[in-house]
Amino acid sequence: MTQTDVAGQRRRRMVDLAPLRASPAFARLWVGGVVAGIGSQMSIVAVGLQIYEITESTFAVGLVGGIALLPMIIAGLWGGMLADVFDRRRLLIASSLIAWLSVLGLVALSTWDAVLSSGPAGTHAPVWPFYLVTTINAVAATISGATRGSVVGRILPPELISRATALNGIGFGTQLTVGPALAGVLAASIGLPWTFAVDAVLFTVGFLGVWMLPSLPRLGERVEAGWGQVRAGLGFLKRSPNIRMSFIVDIVAMTFGRPYVLFPALGATIVGGGALTVGALTAAGAVGTILVSLFSGPVAHIHRHGIAITRAITVFGGFAVLFGAGTLLMSVVEHDAAAGWSGIYWPALVLLGVAMAGMGASDEVSAIFRQTMIIKAAPDEMRGRLQGIFVVVVTGGPRIGDMYAGILATAVALWCPPLVGGFAIIGLIAVLSRLRRSRDGQRFRDYDDRHPVA
């Protein structure tokens, strides 16, 4: 890169679109992922609304993640290994089709519940089939996510990786903004069965990006699939303190700083608005994600990724404290809250929305540098397995967080999980960021992207 190029990159403030221009395969995968992801986020919100409608229990909503956790862990480890052994395009196609079939299952189950609840008895469908189908969907999505992450390093040059992860942030932010907001509107207007059906339609559009990928067979000598390869990946992670610590700090953030499972109860009580509030609060977090990604131009010349990650997660913890404190404050202020636009208590929605936007922004900063670290510091033959573990962390951690929030909210109050969790995040990150690595005495904070070491 010439001095002119470097100067131009440093002056850049908006997101860099170079990865989309450099690789048509990445562009198609990115666009398709955004479209399909909007539908997936719609279904995530709709499942929470569906189960809360059936059970009227925040704990039951939290169980969606808890039940899927162990299958997702196995799927991440096994799916990442498969991505390192077989053609990654074929694996993406197979896992995506399974995810699509599970969405069709949610359409059928939600329709069944709607028929029962509108009948003379006014009963609901049992909740366990929803847990089963969402677990199948989570397993398929975990395998797809691990495989997608391992593909990026094959279809883009190394110098564009950090800019590609920033673009992924825009895509994910768009999914989190449009999907939940659309789910809230559709659930409140045409019902939950049609909300799931829209996800199924959007999936077929997103699938084209996967179908049009080039063949991506394993590089190097052929190996046999099996638990031996899984153990080899875990052994590599054991010898990779920087990547390992990037997983640990994210688990801390996602376990103690996720208030999403509280949204249905907040929409029914403190904030009001019902499904509309659930969609609005979820979308607020995505707004922060998108804003960071839109102004991600400087990421190419930020090299102290360890410091960037730990500071971002500390800020994330601060906004979690704000969310908890805001919920506590609004719970003691007398006001009316009911379903629909007229039932929303707007001061509460604005305050909690600002906290969610701050959490989304700080989490995206952390995600950009964590993903870049994994791709650049690991060899291609290990990327699938590491991406599998990464997907387990970024999807399994939130599910532990859903369980934590559901249990604590049921035992104490809705304000308790984010308030206590936020302080826990700040304290734990302060300790973990200063731990010294056993191999060379360096800390995670010392990681330099110009000399990537796993």
C-alpha positions as CSV (number, residue, x, y, z in Angstrom):
1,M,0.0,0.0,0.0
2,T,1.4,3.4,-1.0
3,Q,1.7,6.4,1.4
4,T,-1.2,8.0,-0.5
5,D,-3.4,4.9,0.1
6,V,-2.5,4.8,3.8
7,A,-3.4,8.5,4.1
8,G,-6.6,8.0,2.3
9,Q,-7.5,5.1,4.5
10,R,-6.8,7.1,7.6
11,R,-9.1,9.9,6.4
12,R,-11.9,7.5,5.7
13,R,-14.7,7.6,8.2
14,M,-17.5,5.8,6.4
15,V,-17.6,2.1,5.8
16,D,-15.2,0.7,3.2
17,L,-17.1,-1.2,0.4
18,A,-13.9,-2.6,-1.1
19,P,-14.7,-6.2,-0.1
20,L,-17.9,-6.1,-2.1
21,R,-16.1,-4.9,-5.2
22,A,-13.1,-7.2,-4.8
23,S,-15.2,-10.4,-4.5
24,P,-18.5,-11.0,-6.3
25,A,-18.9,-14.2,-4.3
26,F,-18.6,-12.3,-1.0
27,A,-21.0,-9.7,-2.3
28,R,-23.6,-12.3,-3.1
29,L,-23.1,-14.2,0.2
30,W,-23.4,-10.9,2.1
31,V,-26.6,-9.7,0.4
32,G,-28.2,-13.1,0.7
33,G,-27.2,-13.4,4.3
34,V,-28.8,-10.0,5.1
35,V,-32.1,-11.0,3.4
36,A,-32.3,-14.4,5.1
37,G,-31.2,-13.0,8.4
38,I,-34.0,-10.5,8.4
39,G,-36.4,-13.4,8.3
40,S,-34.5,-15.3,11.0
41,Q,-34.6,-12.4,13.4
42,M,-38.3,-12.1,12.7
43,S,-38.8,-15.7,13.8
44,I,-36.6,-15.2,16.9
45,V,-38.9,-12.4,18.1
46,A,-42.0,-14.3,17.0
47,V,-41.0,-17.4,18.9
48,G,-40.6,-15.4,22.1
49,L,-44.0,-13.8,21.6
50,Q,-45.6,-17.1,20.8
51,I,-44.3,-18.9,23.9
52,Y,-45.1,-15.9,26.2
53,E,-48.6,-15.9,24.7
54,I,-49.0,-19.6,25.5
55,T,-47.3,-19.6,29.0
56,E,-47.3,-16.0,30.2
57,S,-43.9,-16.8,31.6
58,T,-40.5,-15.1,31.1
59,F,-38.8,-18.2,32.3
60,A,-40.5,-20.3,29.6
61,V,-39.3,-17.8,27.0
62,G,-35.7,-18.1,28.4
63,L,-35.9,-21.9,28.1
64,V,-35.9,-21.5,24.3
65,G,-32.2,-20.8,24.5
66,G,-31.5,-23.1,27.4
67,I,-32.9,-26.2,25.8
68,A,-31.0,-25.5,22.5
69,L,-27.7,-24.9,24.3
70,L,-26.2,-28.4,24.4
71,P,-27.2,-29.3,20.9
72,M,-25.8,-26.1,19.6
73,I,-22.4,-26.7,21.3
74,I,-22.2,-30.1,19.7
75,A,-23.3,-28.7,16.3
76,G,-20.7,-25.9,16.5
77,L,-17.9,-28.3,17.3
78,W,-19.0,-30.9,14.8
79,G,-20.1,-28.5,12.1
80,G,-16.8,-26.6,12.3
81,M,-14.9,-29.8,11.8
82,L,-17.1,-30.7,8.8
83,A,-16.3,-27.3,7.3
84,D,-12.5,-28.1,7.6
85,V,-12.9,-31.5,6.0
86,F,-15.6,-31.2,3.2
87,D,-16.6,-28.7,0.6
88,R,-17.8,-25.7,2.5
89,R,-20.4,-24.7,-0.2
90,R,-22.1,-28.1,-0.1
91,L,-22.2,-28.0,3.7
92,L,-23.8,-24.5,3.6
93,I,-26.5,-25.7,1.2
94,A,-27.4,-28.7,3.4
95,S,-27.5,-26.9,6.7
96,S,-29.5,-24.0,5.1
97,L,-32.2,-26.4,3.8
98,I,-32.6,-28.0,7.2
99,A,-33.0,-24.5,8.8
100,W,-35.7,-23.7,6.1
101,L,-37.6,-26.9,6.9
102,S,-37.6,-26.0,10.6
103,V,-39.2,-22.6,9.8
104,L,-41.9,-24.3,7.9
105,G,-42.4,-26.4,11.1
106,L,-42.9,-23.2,13.1
107,V,-45.5,-22.0,10.5
108,A,-47.5,-25.2,11.1
109,L,-47.2,-25.1,14.9
110,S,-48.2,-21.5,15.1
111,T,-51.2,-22.1,12.8
112,W,-52.2,-25.0,15.1
113,D,-52.1,-22.8,18.2
114,A,-54.1,-20.1,16.4
115,V,-56.8,-22.6,15.6
116,L,-57.0,-23.9,19.1
117,S,-57.0,-20.5,20.8
118,S,-59.8,-19.3,18.5
119,G,-61.9,-22.3,19.2
120,P,-64.7,-22.7,21.8
121,A,-62.4,-24.0,24.5
122,G,-59.9,-21.2,24.0
123,T,-56.9,-23.5,24.7
124,H,-53.3,-23.3,23.4
125,A,-51.0,-25.8,21.7
126,P,-48.4,-27.5,23.9
127,V,-45.2,-25.6,24.2
128,W,-42.7,-28.5,23.8
129,P,-43.0,-28.8,20.0
130,F,-41.9,-25.2,19.7
131,Y,-38.8,-26.0,21.8
132,L,-38.1,-29.0,19.6
133,V,-38.4,-27.1,16.3
134,T,-36.4,-24.1,17.5
135,T,-33.6,-26.4,18.7
136,I,-33.4,-28.0,15.2
137,N,-33.3,-24.5,13.7
138,A,-30.6,-23.4,16.1
139,V,-28.4,-26.5,15.3
140,A,-28.7,-25.9,11.5
141,A,-28.0,-22.2,12.0
142,T,-24.9,-23.0,14.1
143,I,-23.5,-25.2,11.4
144,S,-24.3,-22.6,8.7
145,G,-22.7,-19.8,10.8
146,A,-19.5,-21.8,11.4
147,T,-19.2,-22.6,7.7
148,R,-19.9,-19.0,6.6
149,G,-17.2,-17.6,8.8
150,S,-14.6,-20.0,7.4
151,V,-15.6,-19.1,3.9
152,V,-14.6,-15.4,4.2
153,G,-10.9,-16.1,4.5
154,R,-11.0,-18.1,1.2
155,I,-12.8,-15.5,-1.0
156,L,-11.2,-12.3,0.3
157,P,-7.5,-11.2,0.6
158,P,-6.2,-10.8,4.2
159,E,-6.0,-7.0,4.0
160,L,-9.8,-6.8,3.5
161,I,-10.8,-9.0,6.4
162,S,-11.4,-6.3,9.0
163,R,-13.4,-4.3,6.5
164,A,-15.4,-7.3,5.6
165,T,-16.2,-7.9,9.3
166,A,-17.4,-4.3,9.5
167,L,-19.7,-4.9,6.5
168,N,-21.0,-8.0,8.3
169,G,-21.8,-5.7,11.1
170,I,-24.0,-3.6,8.8
171,G,-25.7,-6.7,7.6
172,F,-26.3,-8.0,11.1
173,G,-27.5,-4.6,12.3
174,T,-29.9,-4.4,9.4
175,Q,-31.2,-7.8,10.3
176,L,-31.7,-6.8,13.9
177,T,-33.3,-3.5,12.9
178,V,-35.7,-4.6,10.2
179,G,-36.4,-8.2,11.4
180,P,-37.7,-7.5,14.9
181,A,-39.5,-4.3,13.9
182,L,-41.2,-6.1,11.1
183,A,-42.0,-9.0,13.4
184,G,-43.6,-6.7,15.9
185,V,-45.8,-5.1,13.3
186,L,-46.8,-8.3,11.5
187,A,-47.5,-10.1,14.8
188,A,-49.7,-7.3,15.9
189,S,-51.5,-7.0,12.6
190,I,-51.7,-10.3,10.7
191,G,-50.7,-12.8,13.4
192,L,-47.8,-15.0,14.3
193,P,-48.4,-17.8,11.7
194,W,-48.0,-15.3,8.9
195,T,-44.9,-13.8,10.5
196,F,-43.2,-17.2,10.4
197,A,-44.3,-17.6,6.8
198,V,-42.6,-14.4,5.7
199,D,-39.4,-15.8,7.2
200,A,-39.8,-18.9,5.0
201,V,-40.2,-16.7,1.9
202,L,-37.2,-14.5,2.7
203,F,-35.0,-17.6,3.2
204,T,-35.5,-18.6,-0.4
205,V,-34.1,-15.3,-1.6
206,G,-31.1,-15.5,0.7
207,F,-30.4,-19.1,-0.3
208,L,-29.3,-17.8,-3.8
209,G,-26.1,-16.3,-2.2
210,V,-25.1,-19.7,-0.9
211,W,-26.0,-21.6,-4.1
212,M,-23.9,-19.3,-6.2
213,L,-20.7,-19.7,-4.2
214,P,-17.8,-21.4,-6.0
215,S,-16.7,-24.8,-4.9
216,L,-14.6,-24.6,-1.7
217,P,-13.0,-28.0,-1.0
218,R,-10.4,-28.5,1.8
219,L,-6.9,-27.2,1.1
220,G,-4.0,-29.6,1.6
221,E,-4.1,-33.3,2.3
222,R,-7.4,-35.1,2.7
223,V,-8.4,-36.1,6.3
224,E,-11.1,-38.2,7.7
225,A,-14.0,-36.6,9.5
226,G,-14.5,-37.6,13.1
227,W,-14.0,-36.6,16.7
228,G,-10.2,-36.8,16.2
229,Q,-10.4,-33.7,14.1
230,V,-12.6,-32.0,16.7
231,R,-10.0,-32.8,19.4
232,A,-7.3,-31.4,17.1
233,G,-9.2,-28.1,16.8
234,L,-9.7,-27.9,20.6
235,G,-6.0,-28.6,21.0
236,F,-5.2,-25.7,18.7
237,L,-7.4,-23.5,20.8
238,K,-5.7,-24.6,23.9
239,R,-2.4,-23.4,22.4
240,S,-3.9,-20.1,21.2
241,P,-4.3,-17.8,24.2
242,N,-5.4,-14.7,22.3
243,I,-8.2,-16.5,20.4
244,R,-9.2,-18.3,23.6
245,M,-9.4,-15.1,25.6
246,S,-11.5,-13.4,22.8
247,F,-14.1,-16.2,23.4
248,I,-14.0,-15.9,27.1
249,V,-14.6,-12.1,27.2
250,D,-17.5,-12.5,24.8
251,I,-19.1,-15.2,26.9
252,V,-18.9,-12.8,29.9
253,A,-20.6,-10.1,27.9
254,M,-23.4,-12.3,26.5
255,T,-24.1,-14.1,29.7
256,F,-24.6,-11.1,31.9
257,G,-25.6,-8.4,29.4
258,R,-28.6,-9.7,27.4
259,P,-32.0,-8.3,28.4
260,Y,-33.8,-9.6,25.3
261,V,-35.7,-12.3,27.1
262,L,-37.2,-9.6,29.3
263,F,-38.8,-7.7,26.4
264,P,-42.1,-9.6,26.2
265,A,-42.7,-8.9,29.9
266,L,-41.6,-5.3,29.6
267,G,-44.0,-4.8,26.7
268,A,-46.8,-6.3,28.8
269,T,-46.1,-4.3,32.0
270,I,-43.6,-1.5,32.5
271,V,-43.2,-0.1,28.9
272,G,-46.5,-1.3,27.4
273,G,-47.0,-1.7,23.7
274,G,-46.9,-5.5,23.6
275,A,-45.3,-6.9,20.5
276,L,-44.6,-3.4,19.2
277,T,-42.3,-2.7,22.1
278,V,-40.5,-6.0,21.7
279,G,-39.7,-5.1,18.1
280,A,-38.7,-1.5,18.9
281,L,-36.3,-2.4,21.7
282,T,-34.6,-5.1,19.6
283,A,-34.3,-2.8,16.7
284,A,-32.8,-0.1,19.0
285,G,-29.8,-2.4,19.7
286,A,-29.4,-2.9,15.9
287,V,-29.4,0.8,15.3
288,G,-26.2,1.0,17.4
289,T,-24.7,-1.9,15.5
290,I,-25.4,-0.2,12.1
291,L,-24.1,3.2,13.2
292,V,-20.7,1.7,14.2
293,S,-20.5,-0.3,11.0
294,L,-21.4,2.7,8.8
295,F,-18.6,4.7,10.4
296,S,-16.1,1.8,10.4
297,G,-13.6,3.3,8.0
298,P,-10.8,3.7,10.6
299,V,-10.8,0.0,11.5
300,A,-8.2,-0.8,8.9
301,H,-5.5,1.2,10.8
302,I,-6.5,0.1,14.3
303,H,-4.0,-2.6,15.3
304,R,-4.2,-3.0,19.1
305,H,-7.2,-5.3,18.9
306,G,-6.9,-6.6,22.4
307,I,-7.3,-3.1,23.9
308,A,-10.2,-2.3,21.5
309,I,-12.1,-5.5,22.5
310,T,-11.7,-5.0,26.2
311,R,-12.7,-1.4,26.2
312,A,-15.7,-2.0,24.0
313,I,-17.0,-4.8,26.3
314,T,-16.5,-2.5,29.3
315,V,-18.7,0.2,27.7
316,F,-21.2,-2.6,26.9
317,G,-21.4,-3.4,30.6
318,G,-22.0,0.3,31.4
319,F,-25.0,0.4,29.0
320,A,-26.3,-2.8,30.6
321,V,-26.2,-1.0,34.0
322,L,-28.2,1.9,32.4
323,F,-30.8,-0.5,31.1
324,G,-31.3,-2.1,34.5
325,A,-31.3,1.2,36.3
326,G,-33.8,2.6,33.8
327,T,-36.1,-0.5,34.2
328,L,-35.9,-0.1,38.0
329,L,-36.7,3.7,37.8
330,M,-39.7,3.1,35.5
331,S,-41.1,0.3,37.6
332,V,-41.5,2.7,40.6
333,V,-43.0,5.6,38.6
334,E,-46.8,5.4,38.4
335,H,-48.0,5.2,34.8
336,D,-50.4,3.4,32.5
337,A,-49.1,0.7,30.2
338,A,-51.2,-1.4,27.8
339,A,-50.9,-3.1,24.4
340,G,-50.8,-1.1,21.2
341,W,-49.3,2.2,20.2
342,S,-51.6,4.1,22.6
343,G,-50.5,2.0,25.6
344,I,-46.7,2.7,25.2
345,Y,-45.1,4.6,28.1
346,W,-42.7,6.6,25.9
347,P,-40.2,7.9,28.5
348,A,-39.5,4.2,29.4
349,L,-39.2,3.2,25.7
350,V,-36.8,6.0,24.9
351,L,-34.6,5.5,27.9
352,L,-34.3,1.7,27.4
353,G,-33.9,2.2,23.6
354,V,-30.9,4.5,24.2
355,A,-29.4,1.8,26.5
356,M,-30.0,-0.9,23.8
357,A,-28.4,1.3,21.1
358,G,-25.3,1.8,23.2
359,M,-25.1,-2.0,23.9
360,G,-25.4,-2.7,20.2
361,A,-22.7,-0.2,19.2
362,S,-20.2,-1.4,21.7
363,D,-20.8,-5.0,21.0
364,E,-20.2,-4.4,17.3
365,V,-16.9,-2.8,18.0
366,S,-15.9,-5.9,19.9
367,A,-17.2,-8.2,17.2
368,I,-15.3,-6.6,14.4
369,F,-11.9,-7.1,16.1
370,R,-12.7,-10.5,17.5
371,Q,-13.7,-11.9,14.2
372,T,-10.7,-10.4,12.4
373,M,-8.4,-11.9,15.0
374,I,-9.8,-15.4,14.5
375,I,-9.6,-15.3,10.7
376,K,-6.1,-13.7,10.5
377,A,-4.4,-15.5,13.4
378,A,-5.6,-19.0,12.4
379,P,-4.5,-21.2,9.4
380,D,-7.3,-22.0,6.9
381,E,-7.3,-25.7,7.8
382,M,-8.4,-24.7,11.4
383,R,-10.8,-21.9,10.5
384,G,-13.8,-24.0,10.3
385,R,-13.3,-25.5,13.7
386,L,-12.5,-22.2,15.3
387,Q,-15.5,-20.6,13.6
388,G,-17.6,-23.5,15.0
389,I,-16.4,-22.6,18.5
390,F,-16.9,-18.9,17.8
391,V,-20.5,-19.6,16.7
392,V,-21.1,-21.6,19.8
393,V,-19.8,-18.7,21.9
394,V,-21.8,-15.9,20.1
395,T,-25.0,-18.0,20.0
396,G,-24.6,-20.2,23.1
397,G,-23.5,-17.4,25.3
398,P,-26.7,-15.5,24.7
399,R,-28.7,-18.6,25.5
400,I,-27.0,-18.9,28.9
401,G,-27.7,-15.2,29.3
402,D,-31.4,-15.8,28.5
403,M,-31.5,-18.5,31.2
404,Y,-29.7,-16.2,33.7
405,A,-32.0,-13.3,32.9
406,G,-35.2,-15.4,33.0
407,I,-34.3,-17.0,36.4
408,L,-33.2,-13.8,38.1
409,A,-36.2,-11.8,36.7
410,T,-38.6,-14.4,38.0
411,A,-36.9,-14.7,41.4
412,V,-36.3,-10.9,41.9
413,A,-37.6,-8.4,39.3
414,L,-37.1,-7.4,35.7
415,W,-34.6,-4.7,36.5
416,C,-32.2,-7.1,38.4
417,P,-30.5,-9.2,35.6
418,P,-29.2,-6.2,33.5
419,L,-28.3,-4.1,36.5
420,V,-26.3,-6.8,38.3
421,G,-25.0,-8.2,35.1
422,G,-23.6,-4.9,33.9
423,F,-21.5,-4.5,37.0
424,A,-20.4,-8.1,36.7
425,I,-19.2,-7.5,33.1
426,I,-17.2,-4.4,34.1
427,G,-15.5,-6.1,37.0
428,L,-14.7,-9.4,35.2
429,I,-13.3,-7.7,32.1
430,A,-11.0,-5.5,34.3
431,V,-9.6,-8.7,35.7
432,L,-9.4,-10.8,32.6
433,S,-7.7,-8.1,30.4
434,R,-4.8,-8.0,32.8
435,L,-4.1,-11.7,33.1
436,R,-0.8,-12.7,31.6
437,R,-0.4,-15.4,29.1
438,S,1.6,-18.4,30.3
439,R,3.7,-18.7,27.1
440,D,5.5,-15.4,26.8
441,G,4.2,-13.3,29.6
442,Q,2.1,-11.0,27.4
443,R,-1.4,-10.0,28.1
444,F,-4.5,-10.1,25.8
445,R,-4.3,-6.3,25.7
446,D,-0.9,-6.5,23.9
447,Y,-2.3,-8.3,20.8
448,D,-1.2,-6.4,17.7
449,D,-2.9,-7.2,14.3
450,R,0.2,-6.4,12.4
451,H,1.8,-9.5,13.9
452,P,-1.2,-11.8,14.4
453,V,-0.4,-14.6,16.9
454,A,-3.2,-17.0,17.9
